[in-house]
Amino acid sequence: MQTIEEMVKRLPPEFQVEVANFVEFLLKKRQPTQKNLRLTWAGGLQEFRGKFTSLQLQKKALEWWGD
C-alpha cells in the first residue's frame, strides 16, 4: 500500500494544489473555533422565569430558528 505522500507525488501539480487545499480545509474544520465557552447570556431571560415553562421556551426557540 502506498503512502499518502507517494500518491500525491504521482498527481499532476494542479491536483497536488487541490489536495493541499483540501488538507488545510480538514485541519481548519477539526480545530475548535472558540476555545472557551462564554456564558454572557446566562440569566438573560430571568424576567420570564414565572411566565413560561422551559418546554414553552424550547418550542418558541424552534419557531424562531425555523425548525
Contacts in CASP RR format, 6 or more apart in sequence:
PFRMAT RR
TARGET T0000
AUTHOR 0000-0000-0000
METHOD contacts of the structure
MODEL  1
MQTIEEMVKRLPPEFQVEVANFVEFLLKKRQPTQKNLRLTWAGGLQEFRG
KFTSLQLQKKALEWWGD
8 16 0 8 1.000
8 19 0 8 1.000
9 16 0 8 1.000
11 19 0 8 1.000
45 57 0 8 1.000
48 57 0 8 1.000
52 60 0 8 1.000
END
